[in-house]
């Protein structure tokens, strides 16, 4: 799409927002219900698109994308009326007589830029939040997942007028053109490098942003952990979507005393969940493209592989790969893996783990497996990270009741449910001052002894 066409869409949406049409809660609910129905209508096509882009089975597509997107929409339908109400707050005595309240209002015209790894979910989730808050939206799906981008565009065109919600497809040229335009808010999910560029471009217009980025999310396994269950849940979280999940456990930090047992159980769980020949499993996905396939393979140190390590360049599949006795100097520890490689490092003192993590960029997620509550409390209190789980992986993002987001290098801001509504809203703070009385103490001249006493009384 050419830059002139993109500007035309953005300007058209600005104008439409100014009509006030999107401010009505009734309108927002109608649009959410319409989106819900269309997604249900195209469920099979969405699943087929995800299969082509990422090799996902229909089961996984519904569990991790379609179903979660519908759950978020249902939540917003149920709660938007309540979220959109003015919130009365306490008024200080010094402001007598008046009423104070906060009024949630949409930012206006917002840009949502979604990634390729969960291309449907991470387009629709923030879209539902933005609709609920009353915005107009330009949605930019990833060029790396073209089949899903096509069905997303098809759904949006059938659901909404272009002046309300529009999809802009394409690659870097379209991304650059979009970011040259002035939006009222930008929501971006993707890599740290692109996130930095988005932040730079947004700063030119002083546009507020939410950045959902990534990073190397650690998984700490204490000596008190239930190793068999730990292995089962780590394997699920790590190899889901072939490791192409922003909150996948990037690497394991395991207590030396249980490391051998954990390695054994992880290998057993891979075989149990995916079969002896993983690359023949029709429910096992693929790497998104050749570029990422080559990059991930380049991180595998054959000398440290204790399971897997094989791949199929024709299908862009890499088998679940476990690397043992990994150190910080290995290539696999130098960047976010974003693929089916699981490095295992060991530790002896949890204090050393905390000290090491505190010196690294803050991750999007952190997982701790332990039965010792003191260890759990120590880690969750001392480590800085976006969110995570105790004795599980990934599932903290699968709820509309909690916000999801990063901190520092892993992002800024959060969304999902009420937090998502707030993310796409500005809360005006308003004082409604009554006219039947007017306290004289704030007005000049300030020579009145009585007024001085009143000021001290009201402000004490």
ZASEFI-725502 format. One record per residue (C-alpha): residue number from 1; residue in three letters; x, y, z. Coordinates in Angstrom, 3 decimals. Example, Ala and Ser with C-alpha at 12.3 -4.5 7.8 and 13.67 -1.06 7.14 Angstrom:
2
     i    aa       east      north         up
     1   ALA     12.300     -4.500      7.800
     2   SER     13.670     -1.060      7.140
END
This chain:
460
     i    aa       east      north         up
     1   UNK      0.000      0.000      0.000
     2   UNK      1.320      3.417     -0.928
     3   UNK      2.034      6.140      1.619
     4   UNK     -0.701      8.381      0.187
     5   UNK     -3.332      5.666      0.641
     6   UNK     -2.219      5.050      4.233
     7   UNK     -2.455      8.758      5.012
     8   UNK     -5.914      8.856      3.464
     9   UNK     -7.072      6.039      5.788
    10   UNK     -5.553      7.671      8.860
    11   UNK     -7.116     11.053      8.065
    12   UNK    -10.465      9.407      7.377
    13   UNK    -10.365      7.678     10.765
    14   UNK     -9.435     10.904     12.540
    15   UNK    -12.463     12.575     10.983
    16   UNK    -14.759      9.673     11.836
    17   UNK    -13.662      9.680     15.459
    18   UNK    -14.517     13.366     15.705
    19   UNK    -18.139     12.566     14.781
    20   UNK    -18.507     10.928     18.215
    21   UNK    -19.998      7.749     16.775
    22   UNK    -17.580      5.441     18.631
    23   UNK    -18.243      7.037     22.030
    24   UNK    -21.555      5.271     22.556
    25   UNK    -21.271      2.148     24.715
    26   UNK    -24.116      0.642     22.717
    27   UNK    -22.098      1.098     19.520
    28   UNK    -18.994     -0.477     21.072
    29   UNK    -20.928     -3.526     22.235
    30   UNK    -22.547     -3.954     18.843
    31   UNK    -19.120     -3.893     17.186
    32   UNK    -17.673     -6.414     19.641
    33   UNK    -20.591     -8.792     19.095
    34   UNK    -20.245     -8.412     15.357
    35   UNK    -16.531     -9.258     15.561
    36   UNK    -17.304    -12.265     17.752
    37   UNK    -19.824    -13.661     15.272
    38   UNK    -17.571    -13.197     12.252
    39   UNK    -14.657    -14.962     13.973
    40   UNK    -16.918    -17.919     14.741
    41   UNK    -18.038    -17.941     11.122
    42   UNK    -14.456    -18.131      9.846
    43   UNK    -12.977    -20.419     12.498
    44   UNK    -11.986    -23.113     10.001
    45   UNK    -10.389    -20.607      7.629
    46   UNK     -8.455    -19.014     10.492
    47   UNK     -7.175    -22.413     11.585
    48   UNK     -6.190    -23.273      8.007
    49   UNK     -4.280    -19.997      7.687
    50   UNK     -2.398    -20.689     10.925
    51   UNK     -1.589    -24.160      9.643
    52   UNK     -0.050    -22.709      6.487
    53   UNK      1.905    -19.988      8.266
    54   UNK      3.125    -21.859     11.339
    55   UNK      2.104    -25.491     10.956
    56   UNK     -0.340    -25.274     13.861
    57   UNK     -2.998    -27.932     14.259
    58   UNK     -6.646    -26.888     14.508
    59   UNK     -6.577    -27.945     18.173
    60   UNK     -3.591    -25.733     19.005
    61   UNK     -4.960    -22.870     16.898
    62   UNK     -8.193    -22.852     18.868
    63   UNK     -6.543    -23.398     22.268
    64   UNK     -3.854    -20.732     21.836
    65   UNK     -5.339    -18.221     19.411
    66   UNK     -8.970    -18.410     18.298
    67   UNK    -10.401    -19.529     21.634
    68   UNK     -8.394    -16.995     23.635
    69   UNK     -9.396    -14.205     21.258
    70   UNK    -13.074    -15.109     21.629
    71   UNK    -12.686    -15.279     25.412
    72   UNK    -11.248    -11.748     25.448
    73   UNK    -14.078    -10.455     23.278
    74   UNK    -16.680    -12.099     25.552
    75   UNK    -15.025    -10.512     28.576
    76   UNK    -15.113     -7.067     26.989
    77   UNK    -18.759     -7.509     25.973
    78   UNK    -19.643     -8.414     29.544
    79   UNK    -17.720     -5.592     31.212
    80   UNK    -17.485     -2.638     28.798
    81   UNK    -20.572     -0.901     30.182
    82   UNK    -19.073     -0.964     33.681
    83   UNK    -15.587      0.007     32.506
    84   UNK    -16.903      3.032     30.585
    85   UNK    -18.684      4.582     33.575
    86   UNK    -17.369      7.653     35.337
    87   UNK    -15.566      6.786     38.581
    88   UNK    -16.455      8.956     41.570
    89   UNK    -13.477      9.724     43.833
    90   UNK    -13.094     11.386     47.230
    91   UNK    -13.120     15.195     47.239
    92   UNK    -10.892     16.989     49.774
    93   UNK    -12.681     19.219     52.257
    94   UNK    -10.802     22.216     50.829
    95   UNK    -12.766     21.759     47.574
    96   UNK    -16.161     21.977     49.288
    97   UNK    -18.704     21.923     47.715
    98   UNK    -17.884     19.826     44.658
    99   UNK    -17.883     16.371     43.116
   100   UNK    -14.687     14.750     41.803
   101   UNK    -14.636     11.992     39.245
   102   UNK    -12.546     10.323     36.553
   103   UNK    -14.019      9.983     33.093
   104   UNK    -12.556      7.297     30.788
   105   UNK    -12.287      8.548     27.218
   106   UNK    -10.766      6.915     24.138
   107   UNK     -7.447      8.187     22.859
   108   UNK     -8.876      8.547     19.356
   109   UNK     -7.246      6.994     16.318
   110   UNK     -4.911      4.159     17.354
   111   UNK     -2.392      1.988     15.537
   112   UNK     -2.022     -1.689     16.445
   113   UNK      1.029     -3.486     15.050
   114   UNK      0.896     -7.252     15.593
   115   UNK      3.588     -9.963     15.260
   116   UNK      3.829    -13.192     13.273
   117   UNK      4.176    -15.796     16.036
   118   UNK      0.560    -15.573     17.280
   119   UNK     -0.726    -13.546     14.343
   120   UNK     -4.444    -13.959     15.017
   121   UNK     -4.555    -13.703     18.809
   122   UNK     -2.172    -10.774     19.022
   123   UNK     -4.179     -8.878     16.421
   124   UNK     -7.637     -9.522     17.855
   125   UNK     -6.886     -9.214     21.590
   126   UNK     -5.693     -5.593     21.488
   127   UNK     -8.294     -4.823     18.825
   128   UNK    -11.063     -5.924     21.208
   129   UNK     -9.610     -3.712     23.949
   130   UNK     -9.370     -0.738     21.588
   131   UNK    -12.962     -1.190     20.376
   132   UNK    -14.200     -1.500     23.946
   133   UNK    -12.495      1.776     24.838
   134   UNK    -14.143      3.580     21.894
   135   UNK    -11.282      4.196     19.461
   136   UNK    -10.917      3.990     15.712
   137   UNK     -8.193      1.544     14.707
   138   UNK     -5.623      0.874     12.028
   139   UNK     -4.424     -2.730     12.350
   140   UNK     -1.103     -3.724     10.820
   141   UNK     -0.521     -7.514     10.830
   142   UNK      2.886     -9.033     10.134
   143   UNK      4.105     -9.700      6.604
   144   UNK      5.775    -12.900      7.866
   145   UNK      2.396    -14.599      8.383
   146   UNK      0.644    -13.721      5.102
   147   UNK     -2.132    -16.336      5.220
   148   UNK     -3.305    -15.194      8.644
   149   UNK     -2.950    -11.557      7.651
   150   UNK     -5.228    -12.276      4.689
   151   UNK     -7.985    -13.824      6.812
   152   UNK     -7.675    -11.053      9.427
   153   UNK     -8.116     -8.488      6.656
   154   UNK    -11.095    -10.434      5.285
   155   UNK    -12.758    -10.510      8.727
   156   UNK    -12.166     -6.819      9.395
   157   UNK    -13.500     -5.737      5.990
   158   UNK    -16.641     -7.805      6.493
   159   UNK    -17.100     -6.472     10.024
   160   UNK    -16.272     -2.788      9.880
   161   UNK    -16.143      0.243      7.636
   162   UNK    -12.647      1.449      6.755
   163   UNK    -13.203      4.750      8.552
   164   UNK    -13.692      2.802     11.786
   165   UNK    -11.311     -0.195     11.597
   166   UNK     -8.903     -0.726      8.712
   167   UNK     -6.190     -3.270      7.961
   168   UNK     -2.939     -2.247      6.303
   169   UNK     -0.937     -5.190      4.978
   170   UNK      2.602     -5.222      3.661
   171   UNK      6.134     -5.130      5.016
   172   UNK      8.735     -2.621      6.124
   173   UNK      7.670      0.055      3.649
   174   UNK      4.121      0.056      5.019
   175   UNK      5.388     -0.013      8.612
   176   UNK      7.560      3.031      7.931
   177   UNK      4.702      4.879      6.236
   178   UNK      2.330      4.192      9.098
   179   UNK      4.819      5.469     11.671
   180   UNK      5.238      8.730      9.771
   181   UNK      1.573      9.487     10.447
   182   UNK      0.284     11.009     13.656
   183   UNK     -1.769      8.589     15.714
   184   UNK     -3.246      9.259     19.133
   185   UNK     -1.857      5.989     20.494
   186   UNK      0.367      3.144     19.262
   187   UNK      0.272     -0.461     20.438
   188   UNK      3.190     -2.603     19.236
   189   UNK      4.039     -6.271     19.763
   190   UNK      7.323     -7.565     18.403
   191   UNK     11.089     -7.512     18.761
   192   UNK     13.102     -5.113     20.891
   193   UNK     14.916     -3.669     17.881
   194   UNK     11.708     -2.766     16.049
   195   UNK     10.178     -1.595     19.340
   196   UNK     12.970      0.958     19.695
   197   UNK     12.236      2.261     16.206
   198   UNK      8.527      2.539     17.010
   199   UNK      9.355      4.522     20.158
   200   UNK     11.614      6.884     18.214
   201   UNK      8.961      7.521     15.570
   202   UNK      6.220      7.985     18.177
   203   UNK      8.321     10.539     20.046
   204   UNK      8.253     12.852     17.019
   205   UNK      4.501     13.305     17.584
   206   UNK      4.614     12.816     21.381
   207   UNK      2.379      9.789     20.838
   208   UNK      1.920      7.479     23.854
   209   UNK      2.815      3.847     23.251
   210   UNK      2.569      0.377     24.677
   211   UNK      5.422     -1.927     23.705
   212   UNK      5.058     -5.674     24.144
   213   UNK      8.547     -6.999     23.513
   214   UNK     10.451    -10.125     24.542
   215   UNK     13.736    -11.232     26.000
   216   UNK     15.345    -14.279     27.536
   217   UNK     12.786    -15.525     30.045
   218   UNK     14.454    -17.741     32.665
   219   UNK     12.977    -20.855     34.234
   220   UNK     14.378    -21.581     37.696
   221   UNK     14.115    -25.138     39.011
   222   UNK     14.837    -25.450     42.736
   223   UNK     15.910    -28.653     44.480
   224   UNK     12.484    -28.752     46.172
   225   UNK     10.584    -28.921     42.848
   226   UNK      8.433    -31.880     41.806
   227   UNK     10.696    -32.847     38.942
   228   UNK      8.373    -35.035     36.865
   229   UNK      5.573    -32.455     36.847
   230   UNK      8.115    -29.672     36.349
   231   UNK      9.484    -31.369     33.231
   232   UNK      5.978    -31.932     31.860
   233   UNK      5.002    -28.286     32.205
   234   UNK      8.313    -26.926     30.924
   235   UNK      8.105    -29.091     27.794
   236   UNK      4.580    -27.835     27.135
   237   UNK      5.554    -24.178     27.516
   238   UNK      8.865    -24.354     25.712
   239   UNK      7.909    -26.296     22.591
   240   UNK      4.411    -24.906     22.070
   241   UNK      4.391    -23.227     18.639
   242   UNK      7.936    -24.594     18.159
   243   UNK      9.241    -22.278     20.854
   244   UNK      8.037    -19.212     18.948
   245   UNK      6.275    -17.756     21.969
   246   UNK      7.373    -14.471     23.522
   247   UNK      6.928    -15.878     27.043
   248   UNK      8.348    -19.354     26.384
   249   UNK     10.949    -20.465     28.939
   250   UNK     14.118    -19.400     27.135
   251   UNK     16.510    -21.379     29.313
   252   UNK     16.556    -23.382     32.534
   253   UNK     18.547    -22.570     35.652
   254   UNK     18.468    -25.845     37.577
   255   UNK     19.831    -26.710     41.015
   256   UNK     22.824    -28.972     40.613
   257   UNK     21.363    -31.689     42.851
   258   UNK     18.349    -32.344     40.581
   259   UNK     19.697    -31.427     37.152
   260   UNK     20.385    -34.956     35.926
   261   UNK     16.927    -36.088     36.967
   262   UNK     15.339    -33.063     35.275
   263   UNK     17.195    -33.687     31.999
   264   UNK     16.044    -37.304     32.012
   265   UNK     12.420    -36.325     32.666
   266   UNK     12.428    -33.556     30.031
   267   UNK     13.576    -36.026     27.380
   268   UNK     10.923    -38.499     28.522
   269   UNK      8.249    -35.795     28.334
   270   UNK      9.262    -34.738     24.819
   271   UNK      8.822    -38.330     23.662
   272   UNK      5.547    -38.670     25.543
   273   UNK      4.028    -35.411     24.270
   274   UNK      5.412    -35.368     20.724
   275   UNK      6.347    -38.978     19.941
   276   UNK      9.655    -40.640     19.133
   277   UNK      9.798    -39.035     15.675
   278   UNK      8.736    -35.459     16.326
   279   UNK      9.236    -34.263     12.763
   280   UNK      6.612    -36.771     11.607
   281   UNK      4.074    -35.514     14.124
   282   UNK      1.365    -33.687     12.155
   283   UNK      0.523    -31.620     15.234
   284   UNK      4.065    -30.250     15.546
   285   UNK      4.503    -26.886     13.868
   286   UNK      7.282    -25.251     11.892
   287   UNK      9.588    -22.260     11.987
   288   UNK      8.052    -19.202     10.353
   289   UNK     10.612    -18.756      7.545
   290   UNK     14.047    -19.677      6.219
   291   UNK     15.772    -16.736      7.887
   292   UNK     14.652    -17.785     11.373
   293   UNK     15.225    -21.468     10.597
   294   UNK     18.872    -20.754      9.768
   295   UNK     19.326    -18.460     12.773
   296   UNK     17.953    -21.003     15.257
   297   UNK     20.011    -23.852     13.799
   298   UNK     23.078    -21.654     14.195
   299   UNK     22.518    -21.567     17.964
   300   UNK     22.767    -25.353     18.368
   301   UNK     26.061    -26.635     19.742
   302   UNK     26.119    -30.296     18.698
   303   UNK     28.636    -31.128     21.444
   304   UNK     26.112    -30.108     24.114
   305   UNK     22.965    -31.620     22.595
   306   UNK     21.591    -34.455     24.706
   307   UNK     18.371    -34.806     22.746
   308   UNK     17.125    -33.651     19.338
   309   UNK     19.244    -31.341     17.249
   310   UNK     17.871    -32.629     13.939
   311   UNK     15.867    -30.577     11.466
   312   UNK     14.140    -30.678      8.091
   313   UNK     15.002    -27.732      5.809
   314   UNK     12.210    -28.644      3.394
   315   UNK      9.475    -28.256      6.007
   316   UNK     11.362    -25.668      8.108
   317   UNK     11.019    -27.887     11.170
   318   UNK     13.504    -28.179     14.009
   319   UNK     13.015    -30.975     16.513
   320   UNK     12.772    -30.169     20.228
   321   UNK     16.417    -29.867     21.241
   322   UNK     17.856    -30.110     24.742
   323   UNK     21.335    -28.776     25.443
   324   UNK     23.040    -29.658     28.754
   325   UNK     26.029    -28.163     30.575
   326   UNK     25.442    -24.822     28.876
   327   UNK     27.306    -21.733     30.099
   328   UNK     26.725    -18.017     29.683
   329   UNK     29.428    -17.990     26.998
   330   UNK     27.517    -20.285     24.624
   331   UNK     25.936    -18.658     21.542
   332   UNK     22.502    -19.877     22.587
   333   UNK     22.702    -17.603     25.650
   334   UNK     23.595    -14.526     23.628
   335   UNK     20.122    -13.763     22.275
   336   UNK     16.457    -14.651     22.672
   337   UNK     16.135    -18.120     21.151
   338   UNK     12.536    -17.949     19.926
   339   UNK     12.718    -21.553     18.785
   340   UNK     12.686    -25.166     20.054
   341   UNK     16.082    -25.173     21.782
   342   UNK     16.178    -25.648     25.545
   343   UNK     19.539    -24.848     27.188
   344   UNK     20.070    -26.084     30.743
   345   UNK     22.436    -24.340     33.133
   346   UNK     23.040    -25.309     36.753
   347   UNK     23.429    -23.438     40.024
   348   UNK     24.231    -24.233     43.637
   349   UNK     23.057    -21.123     45.511
   350   UNK     19.833    -19.318     44.720
   351   UNK     21.473    -16.065     45.833
   352   UNK     23.910    -16.376     42.929
   353   UNK     20.999    -16.815     40.522
   354   UNK     19.303    -13.659     41.772
   355   UNK     22.550    -11.705     41.588
   356   UNK     23.132    -12.877     38.016
   357   UNK     19.580    -12.114     36.854
   358   UNK     19.649     -8.667     38.449
   359   UNK     22.505     -7.696     36.142
   360   UNK     20.708     -8.819     32.977
   361   UNK     17.972     -7.108     30.948
   362   UNK     14.583     -7.531     32.613
   363   UNK     12.729    -10.434     30.942
   364   UNK      9.120    -10.548     29.825
   365   UNK      8.484    -13.653     31.942
   366   UNK     10.080    -15.634     34.756
   367   UNK      9.133    -19.093     35.967
   368   UNK     10.040    -20.763     39.235
   369   UNK      9.454    -24.401     40.117
   370   UNK      9.758    -25.027     43.841
   371   UNK      7.838    -26.411     46.793
   372   UNK      9.881    -24.310     49.219
   373   UNK      7.834    -21.147     49.792
   374   UNK     10.863    -19.240     51.056
   375   UNK     12.602    -19.821     47.732
   376   UNK      9.510    -18.771     45.787
   377   UNK      9.080    -15.611     47.840
   378   UNK     12.768    -14.747     47.567
   379   UNK     12.740    -15.025     43.779
   380   UNK      9.421    -13.249     43.142
   381   UNK     10.352    -10.384     45.470
   382   UNK     13.908     -9.825     44.287
   383   UNK     13.673    -10.384     40.523
   384   UNK     12.305     -7.769     38.123
   385   UNK     10.264     -9.128     35.210
   386   UNK      6.968     -8.645     33.399
   387   UNK      5.011    -11.572     34.852
   388   UNK      5.189    -15.308     35.194
   389   UNK      4.131    -18.482     36.967
   390   UNK      4.987    -20.526     40.024
   391   UNK      5.162    -24.231     39.156
   392   UNK      3.918    -23.703     35.607
   393   UNK      4.694    -21.831     32.397
   394   UNK      2.923    -19.439     30.000
   395   UNK     -0.599    -19.644     31.466
   396   UNK     -0.393    -16.252     33.204
   397   UNK     -1.170    -14.566     29.873
   398   UNK     -4.287    -16.677     29.235
   399   UNK     -6.619    -14.629     31.440
   400   UNK     -8.566    -11.410     31.080
   401   UNK     -8.480    -10.842     34.830
   402   UNK     -4.812     -9.742     34.933
   403   UNK     -2.785     -7.371     32.826
   404   UNK     -0.035     -8.783     30.645
   405   UNK      3.071     -6.831     29.724
   406   UNK      6.786     -6.345     30.114
   407   UNK      9.043     -4.018     32.058
   408   UNK     12.199     -2.214     31.031
   409   UNK     13.837     -3.974     28.103
   410   UNK     10.883     -6.360     27.732
   411   UNK      8.355     -3.612     27.188
   412   UNK      6.170     -0.948     28.739
   413   UNK      2.491     -0.977     29.541
   414   UNK      0.066     -3.901     29.710
   415   UNK     -3.260     -5.084     28.343
   416   UNK     -5.986     -7.784     28.681
   417   UNK     -9.409     -7.227     30.220
   418   UNK     -9.823     -4.119     32.382
   419   UNK     -6.130     -3.330     32.040
   420   UNK     -6.594     -3.472     28.255
   421   UNK     -9.540     -1.078     28.407
   422   UNK     -7.438      1.285     30.515
   423   UNK     -4.506      0.939     28.111
   424   UNK     -6.559      2.372     25.234
   425   UNK     -8.233      5.044     27.385
   426   UNK     -7.296      8.357     28.908
   427   UNK     -8.859      9.088     32.284
   428   UNK     -9.860     12.732     32.578
   429   UNK     -9.781     13.998     36.164
   430   UNK    -12.707     16.379     36.625
   431   UNK    -13.944     18.502     39.519
   432   UNK    -17.585     19.591     39.307
   433   UNK    -17.687     22.657     41.575
   434   UNK    -21.079     23.720     42.914
   435   UNK    -22.294     27.296     42.639
   436   UNK    -24.524     27.604     45.696
   437   UNK    -21.550     28.388     47.930
   438   UNK    -18.135     29.970     47.339
   439   UNK    -15.528     29.799     50.090
   440   UNK    -13.624     33.117     50.210
   441   UNK    -10.339     31.886     51.645
   442   UNK     -8.522     31.255     48.315
   443   UNK     -9.002     34.772     46.990
   444   UNK     -6.719     37.770     47.520
   445   UNK     -6.065     39.788     49.530
   446   UNK     -4.374     37.273     51.839
   447   UNK     -4.406     39.580     54.872
   448   UNK     -7.435     38.127     56.620
   449   UNK     -6.471     36.324     59.839
   450   UNK     -9.714     34.375     59.691
   451   UNK     -8.968     33.123     56.172
   452   UNK     -5.442     32.123     57.179
   453   UNK     -6.888     29.992     59.964
   454   UNK     -9.441     28.462     57.555
   455   UNK     -6.716     27.525     55.046
   456   UNK     -4.706     25.778     57.745
   457   UNK     -7.848     24.020     58.995
   458   UNK     -8.845     22.705     55.559
   459   UNK     -5.334     21.681     54.530
   460   UNK     -4.112     20.118     57.761
END
